[in-house]
Structure formats: C-alpha cells, structure tokens
Amino acid sequence: MVKTKLFKAACIVLAAGTICIIPANVMEASRTPVTIAGNTSTQKMKKKVTAKNKVTVKKKENSVVINTSLSEKDQEKLFKQYKKYDIGKKDGILYYKNKKIRCFADIYSVQAVNEGGGVLRNSKSIYSYFNEDGKADICIEREDVNAGESWSFGKIIHQWKSFENVAFAMPEKVINKLLEDSIKNRNYKDLENLIPFAGKESINNAAKQMLANGDYKMIETLAWNTGTDVLGEIAVQLAEKGQCDVLQNITCFIDKKDLDKIAGLLCNKGRYNALSSIAWAIDTDTINKCARQFAEEGKYDALCNIAWAVSGDAIGEIASYLAENRQYDPLINIICFLTKEDTDKIAVQIYEKGEYTALGDIAWAISKDTLEKIAKELADKGNYNALMVIVPFLA
C-alpha cells in the first residue's frame, strides 16, 4: 500500500487571478540559509541571506535551540526591532511580556513561479528559537524580500501567538521532541500541527504509545503518517481489543497481508459487523473463504453481512448450496447479489423441489423468460395455487 503524507495547505492567489492550494511542505521554513535569485533589486538582500556569506548557527544551551544564518550583529538588529512587539531577550532566553517563549520564528516570503506560470509564495525563516521550558508560541512575518529597501529584511507586518503559525519553522528534532512530550503528557491540542513536520520514527513511536495508553481514537489522527508495518501491528491489536470503529476508520491505510490476519481474528471472535465494515478492503479470496465457512456452519447473519463483497462465482455457489439444503431465508437475503443466470438456475432448482412459497419469495429476481416457462408448466399441470404465487411477477 502506498501512503501519502498528509500536509496542511495554504491558499494562494496566482498572478492570473487563479487560486492555488500549496502544500505546507512547499512553504517549509528554511532550515539552512536561503539563496535568493540575483537581480538589481535584491542584491542587498542577497548579501544577508546567501549561504556563501553566512554559516547557519545552531545553538543549544539550557534546553534552548536556535537556528539562524545571521551574524551576532544582525541578530542584535532583530532584537531591537522585537522590543516593539513585547519580545525581549535575557541571558539567552526569549520572553514575551515577561513570559518565557517556547517556539518563536521570524519569517518572510519569497516569490516563486510554478510550471504553469502561476506566482507562489514560499515562506522562509531567518531566525527560529525553541525552549522546552517556555510556554508562549510567537511568530512574526515580514514583508516580502522584494518589499521596501529601508532594511534588508523588510518591516514586520504580522504577529501571531499560536503554535499553528510557528510549527513549520521549527527544526524536525524540535518537532519530534514536542510530539514526544505531547504523547507522554497526553496533551494532544497541537497534535495535528506536529504530525506533518515530525520524523517517521517519532510518529511510529507516538502511535505505539497511544495504543499503550488506550487512546484508541487518537490513533486515527496519526494513521495517515504511521509506517505501514507499525499500523498493521496496531490494527491487529485494535481488532483483538474490540476497537472496531477505530479499525474501520484506518482500514484504508492497512496493508493487505495485515487485513487478512484481521479478518481471521474478527471471524474467530464473532465480530461479523466489524468484518462487514472492512470487507471492501479485504482480499476477495479471503472474503469468499469466510462466506463459504459461514454458509457451512449455519452462520447466516454473518453470511448476509458480507454477501455484497463476495465474488459473483462464489455467491452463486453458496446460493445453490443454500437452495439444496432448503435454507431459503438466507437465500432470499443474498439473492440480490446473484447474476441473472445463477438466479434462474436456483429458481428451477427450487421449482423442481416443489417449494413454491420459496419460489414466490425470489420471483422478483427471476428473469421473465424463466418465470414464463415455469408458469406455463404449472398451468399445464393445473397447479393454479402455485401459479398464483408467481403471477404478480409475470406482468
């Protein structure tokens, strides 16, 4: 099974007026210095952000992680500007209104052109900060790189105070740490913002921990991005624990081999409704095998639950078996899944047994030619009581 990693999207208006949905990974923060295409209006900016001129600074002190390509001097310019927005620095720690900041990013956008000629905006980060001891999450946005020339990075035009806005600018190791803490503390308010930017191993571990915690419903949130093998193990345990609603909601992400194992578990535990809910994803041979088993064991409700997913040949064989053993109630319930040819064969089979009431119960599904032939024979024999059972379906 191929799975696509789920990302948030941003709505962008192209130059031609068309709206474009851009995945969040396209708007990913620059975790290495950004190189801007050269032209006369951006040469001053280029000196500030080109990788050739600056080396990315990644610092970790007292649980603080800083990611920037700016020199200490340029960083001082940033902090002078931050004061206006109640952001200050003391002993290497960032504060917002005297409250320790957890995640902070200073971002701007650059213009890009897609293959169709539409204009996109790629968000970049010139400075990001993380302190696991902090509480506040702050993001500030600057003018585009081609905006005013009064200062190389443009003026600040927006400020947000939510993790949703700053998450994309955090290094993956920071996101992984936050995801680990979220699962450990069972505090899932930022889970959907963390998942698109977390590492695969971290997501797999988070899914396993949720299962161990008994937070079954939350597993659905991670299913898009959880590794196939890990999700298969989780799905089997969900089936064993009777968490069939969650299992149904993540079925589309489960590998076929794991689904076969789950089908066997559900059959053995008598969870036939759950089996029916995921039957669309289970291998046809496996479903056919289950259906034949149900028919032979007299588990007709279970058979009727999955009849819609059984192959045409198999359901025809099962229907014939039911007719032969005079099991007409389950036969009536699955007759709509038979081909006209199989239905006519069974109709003749029932007629020859003299089971006219059962014949009348399935008369609506019998072809007109076969029904007329049976009616003529009944009339010739003078068996008008049996004839009256099928007459309404001859019109």
ZIPE-V990318 format. One record per residue. RES is the residue in one letter. PSI is psi in radians with two decimals (* if undefined). Layout:
RES_PSI, RES_PSI
//
This chain:
M_2.32, V_2.25, K_2.52, T_2.28, K_2.31, L_2.24, F_2.68, K_2.91, A_2.73, A_2.51, C_2.14, I_2.41, V_2.10, L_2.98, A_-0.59, A_0.04, G_-0.04, T_2.52, I_2.29, C_2.32, I_2.06, I_2.18, P_2.62, A_-0.48, N_-0.38, V_-0.53, M_0.41, E_2.54, A_2.55, S_1.95, R_-0.03, T_2.83, P_2.57, V_2.37, T_2.17, I_2.37, A_2.36, G_2.38, N_3.00, T_-0.49, S_-0.16, T_0.17, Q_-0.67, K_-0.72, M_-0.69, K_-0.65, K_-0.44, K_-0.59, V_-0.08, T_2.42, A_-0.48, K_-0.47, N_-0.50, K_2.64, V_2.31, T_2.33, V_2.07, K_1.92, K_2.42, K_1.96, E_2.20, N_0.88, S_0.37, V_2.33, V_2.17, I_2.37, N_1.94, T_2.77, S_0.11, L_2.62, S_2.90, E_-0.66, K_-0.79, D_-0.58, Q_-0.62, E_-0.65, K_-0.70, L_-0.83, F_-0.49, K_-0.69, Q_-0.57, Y_-0.47, K_-0.62, K_-0.41, Y_0.39, D_0.44, I_2.14, G_2.90, K_2.32, K_2.13, D_0.70, G_0.05, I_2.32, L_2.48, Y_2.56, Y_1.96, K_0.83, N_0.24, K_2.26, K_2.35, I_2.37, R_-1.04, C_2.35, F_2.47, A_2.45, D_1.93, I_2.82, Y_3.06, S_2.66, V_2.66, Q_2.40, A_2.74, V_2.23, N_3.13, E_-0.51, G_0.04, G_0.02, G_2.62, V_2.22, L_2.88, R_2.03, N_2.12, S_2.41, K_2.69, S_2.27, I_-0.27, Y_2.17, S_2.67, Y_2.47, F_2.35, N_1.93, E_-0.26, D_-0.08, G_3.00, K_-0.68, A_2.54, D_2.13, I_2.43, C_2.32, I_2.51, E_2.39, R_2.99, E_2.81, D_2.80, V_-0.39, N_0.08, A_-2.97, G_2.63, E_0.09, S_-0.52, W_2.48, S_-0.64, F_0.16, G_2.95, K_2.74, I_2.28, I_-0.30, H_2.68, Q_2.27, W_2.62, K_1.02, S_2.63, F_-0.52, E_-0.68, N_-0.43, V_-0.26, A_-0.77, F_-0.36, A_-0.09, M_2.44, P_2.67, E_-0.67, K_-0.52, V_-0.80, I_-0.75, N_-0.72, K_-0.78, L_-0.65, L_-0.74, E_-0.78, D_-0.67, S_-0.78, I_-0.74, K_-0.74, N_-0.04, R_0.74, N_1.74, Y_0.30, K_-0.49, D_0.19, L_-0.82, E_-0.45, N_-0.44, L_-0.70, I_-0.80, P_-0.35, F_0.02, A_2.76, G_2.72, K_-0.78, E_-0.69, S_-0.71, I_-0.75, N_-0.78, N_-0.67, A_-0.74, A_-0.74, K_-0.73, Q_-0.65, M_-0.70, L_-0.77, A_-0.61, N_-0.26, G_0.26, D_1.15, Y_-0.73, K_-0.58, M_-0.36, I_-0.52, E_-0.61, T_-0.56, L_-0.21, A_-0.64, W_-0.64, N_-0.09, T_2.47, G_2.54, T_-0.77, D_-0.78, V_-0.75, L_-0.61, G_-0.76, E_-0.73, I_-0.73, A_-0.71, V_-0.75, Q_-0.61, L_-0.71, A_-0.73, E_-0.59, K_-0.04, G_0.32, Q_1.17, C_-0.53, D_-0.77, V_-0.75, L_-0.78, Q_-0.68, N_-0.30, I_0.12, T_-0.68, C_-0.23, F_-0.03, I_2.42, D_2.63, K_-0.73, K_-0.61, D_-0.59, L_-0.65, D_-0.72, K_-0.72, I_-0.69, A_-0.76, G_-0.72, L_-0.79, L_-0.66, C_-0.81, N_-0.54, K_0.00, G_0.39, R_1.27, Y_-0.58, N_-0.69, A_-0.70, L_-0.76, S_-0.64, S_-0.38, I_0.11, A_-0.53, W_-0.43, A_-0.17, I_2.57, D_2.39, T_-0.70, D_-0.65, T_-0.76, I_-0.73, N_-0.74, K_-0.78, C_-0.76, A_-0.76, R_-0.72, Q_-0.76, F_-0.72, A_-0.77, E_-0.59, E_0.00, G_0.36, K_1.29, Y_-0.57, D_-0.74, A_-0.70, L_-0.84, C_-0.55, N_-0.58, I_0.07, A_-0.62, W_-0.38, A_-0.10, V_2.55, S_2.77, G_-0.78, D_-0.78, A_-0.73, I_-0.55, G_-0.75, E_-0.75, I_-0.73, A_-0.71, S_-0.68, Y_-0.74, L_-0.74, A_-0.70, E_-0.59, N_0.24, R_0.60, Q_1.34, Y_-0.53, D_-0.91, P_-0.55, L_-0.77, I_-0.64, N_-0.37, I_-0.03, I_-0.49, C_-0.23, F_-0.03, L_2.71, T_2.81, K_-0.65, E_-0.79, D_-0.65, T_-0.76, D_-0.70, K_-0.75, I_-0.62, A_-0.77, V_-0.70, Q_-0.77, I_-0.71, Y_-0.78, E_-0.42, K_-0.17, G_0.37, E_1.32, Y_-0.56, T_-0.78, A_-0.63, L_-0.73, G_-0.57, D_-0.47, I_0.13, A_-0.58, W_-0.41, A_-0.13, I_2.51, S_2.70, K_-0.70, D_-0.79, T_-0.69, L_-0.70, E_-0.64, K_-0.78, I_-0.72, A_-0.72, K_-0.73, E_-0.70, L_-0.70, A_-0.72, D_-0.57, K_-0.14, G_0.34, N_1.31, Y_-0.46, N_-0.78, A_-0.64, L_-0.70, M_-0.41, V_-0.59, I_-0.17, V_-0.75, P_-0.34, F_0.05, L_-0.33, A_*
//
